[in-house]
Amino acid sequence: MFNNIIILLSGKRKSGKDYIAEKLLNTIGKDKCTIIRISEPIKSHYAKVNNLDLVELMSANKYKEEHRKQMIIWSDQMRNQDSSYFCRAACSEIAPKPIWIVSDIRRKTDIAWFKTTYGDQIRAVRMFATEQARVSRGFAFTVGVDDVSSECDLDDFTEWDLCISNNNKEECDDAIKKILSLANIS
């Protein structure tokens, strides 16, 4: 096992998960840390199956949003066959670094797989942002996206190691400090 700490970031769309993950990576250092995105194998496999542009699917743009609903339906079908498929795929080729940041935990099965696989190395963090903050970042409620399990499965999950607000720069800076402290990273 190469890693000592795995930080699982969870939150609604546009709560700032990727932003916080990148800030953590830059603070900790790329020599000690890597970001894992469960969405990468989802998008990669979906792009292959549907002959789509993977680079465009990975970015935060209209192209991804046009395909998001169908991609969710497809990934749910895959998860029904094997709930840990995408977690395993995302972790399968990760560089041996002491700290992993998983930037997009969305389901109880994701957390269960990481806890079963990595035990006490896990630090589960739930991020919250007001709807106003999320809208300012480009969020618009979409039926079939924001009201399905990929967004709502963890709404009633309570076993977080840390819950943080991320509505503005001050809260973001505070969140980084709290996550570093939780993970015993100086």
C-alpha positions in Angstrom: 0.0 0.0 0.0 1.5 3.3 -1.1 -0.9 5.8 0.6 -1.3 6.7 4.2 -4.3 9.1 4.0 -7.2 9.1 1.6 -9.4 12.3 1.8 -12.9 11.7 0.4 -14.6 14.9 -0.7 -18.3 14.9 -1.2 -20.8 17.6 -1.9 -23.5 18.8 -4.3 -22.7 20.0 -7.8 -20.8 23.3 -7.8 -20.1 23.1 -4.0 -16.4 23.4 -4.9 -15.1 19.9 -4.6 -12.7 20.1 -7.5 -11.5 23.6 -6.4 -10.8 22.4 -2.9 -9.1 19.3 -4.2 -6.8 21.4 -6.4 -6.0 23.8 -3.5 -5.2 20.9 -1.3 -2.9 19.4 -4.0 -1.1 22.7 -4.4 -0.8 23.1 -0.6 0.4 19.6 0.1 2.6 19.3 -3.0 2.3 17.2 -6.1 5.3 15.1 -4.9 3.2 13.9 -1.9 -0.4 14.0 -3.2 -2.6 13.1 -6.1 -6.2 13.7 -7.0 -8.4 10.7 -7.9 -11.6 11.4 -9.8 -14.2 8.6 -9.9 -15.8 10.5 -12.8 -12.7 9.9 -15.0 -13.4 6.2 -15.6 -17.1 6.9 -15.9 -16.5 9.6 -18.6 -13.8 7.6 -20.3 -15.9 4.4 -20.6 -19.0 6.4 -21.6 -17.0 8.3 -24.2 -15.7 5.1 -25.7 -19.2 3.4 -25.7 -20.8 6.5 -27.3 -18.0 7.7 -29.5 -17.7 11.1 -27.6 -14.9 13.5 -27.0 -13.4 12.6 -23.7 -11.5 15.9 -23.2 -14.7 17.8 -23.6 -16.5 15.4 -21.2 -13.8 16.0 -18.6 -14.1 19.8 -18.7 -16.7 21.9 -17.0 -18.6 23.0 -20.1 -21.8 22.8 -22.1 -20.7 19.6 -23.9 -20.5 17.7 -20.6 -23.8 19.1 -19.4 -25.5 18.0 -22.6 -24.4 14.4 -21.9 -24.7 14.4 -18.1 -28.2 13.0 -17.7 -27.5 10.0 -20.1 -24.1 9.4 -18.5 -25.8 9.2 -15.1 -28.3 6.7 -16.3 -25.6 4.6 -18.0 -23.3 4.7 -14.9 -26.2 3.7 -12.7 -26.7 0.6 -15.0 -23.0 -0.2 -14.6 -23.2 0.2 -10.8 -26.2 -2.0 -10.6 -24.0 -4.8 -12.0 -21.0 -3.9 -9.8 -21.3 -1.0 -7.3 -17.5 -0.6 -6.9 -16.6 -0.8 -10.5 -15.8 2.9 -11.0 -14.0 3.2 -7.6 -11.7 0.4 -8.5 -11.1 1.7 -12.0 -10.3 5.2 -10.7 -7.7 3.8 -8.2 -6.2 1.2 -10.4 -3.5 3.3 -12.0 -2.9 6.0 -9.4 0.7 7.0 -8.7 2.2 5.8 -5.4 1.8 8.9 -3.2 1.2 9.1 0.5 -2.0 11.2 0.2 -4.9 10.6 -2.2 -7.7 13.1 -2.6 -10.9 11.6 -4.1 -12.7 14.7 -5.4 -16.1 13.3 -6.2 -17.6 10.9 -3.7 -21.3 10.8 -4.5 -22.7 7.5 -3.2 -22.8 5.4 0.0 -21.4 2.5 -2.0 -18.4 4.7 -2.9 -17.7 5.4 0.8 -18.3 1.8 1.7 -15.8 0.6 -0.9 -13.1 3.0 0.3 -13.7 2.1 3.9 -13.7 -1.6 3.2 -10.6 -1.4 1.0 -8.5 1.2 3.0 -10.0 1.2 6.5 -8.6 3.8 8.9 -6.8 5.7 6.1 -10.1 7.3 5.1 -11.1 10.8 6.1 -14.6 11.6 4.8 -15.4 15.3 4.2 -18.8 16.7 3.2 -18.8 20.2 1.6 -21.8 22.5 1.7 -22.4 25.7 -0.3 -25.6 27.7 -0.4 -27.7 27.6 -3.5 -26.7 31.2 -4.1 -23.0 30.4 -4.1 -23.6 27.4 -6.3 -25.6 29.4 -8.8 -22.8 32.0 -8.9 -20.5 29.1 -9.9 -22.8 28.0 -12.8 -25.3 25.7 -11.0 -28.8 25.4 -12.5 -31.1 22.7 -11.1 -31.7 20.0 -13.7 -34.4 17.4 -13.4 -32.9 13.9 -13.7 -29.5 15.2 -12.6 -30.0 17.0 -9.3 -32.8 14.9 -8.0 -31.3 11.4 -8.5 -28.9 9.2 -6.5 -25.8 10.7 -8.0 -26.6 13.9 -6.2 -28.9 12.8 -3.4 -27.6 9.4 -2.1 -25.4 11.0 0.6 -28.0 13.6 1.7 -28.9 11.4 4.8 -25.4 10.1 5.4 -24.1 11.2 8.8 -20.7 9.5 9.3 -18.6 12.4 8.1 -15.3 13.1 9.7 -15.7 16.7 8.9 -18.4 19.0 7.5 -17.3 22.3 5.9 -18.9 25.3 4.3 -17.5 26.6 1.1 -19.4 29.7 0.1 -16.6 32.2 -0.2 -12.8 32.7 -0.1 -12.6 32.9 3.7 -14.6 29.7 4.1 -12.5 28.0 1.5 -9.3 29.0 3.3 -10.8 27.7 6.6 -11.9 24.5 4.9 -8.3 23.8 3.6 -6.9 24.3 7.2 -9.6 22.0 8.7 -9.0 19.3 6.1 -5.2 19.5 6.6 -5.7 19.2 10.4 -8.1 16.3 10.0 -5.6 14.4 8.0 -2.7 15.4 10.3 -0.9 17.1 7.4 1.4 20.0 8.2 
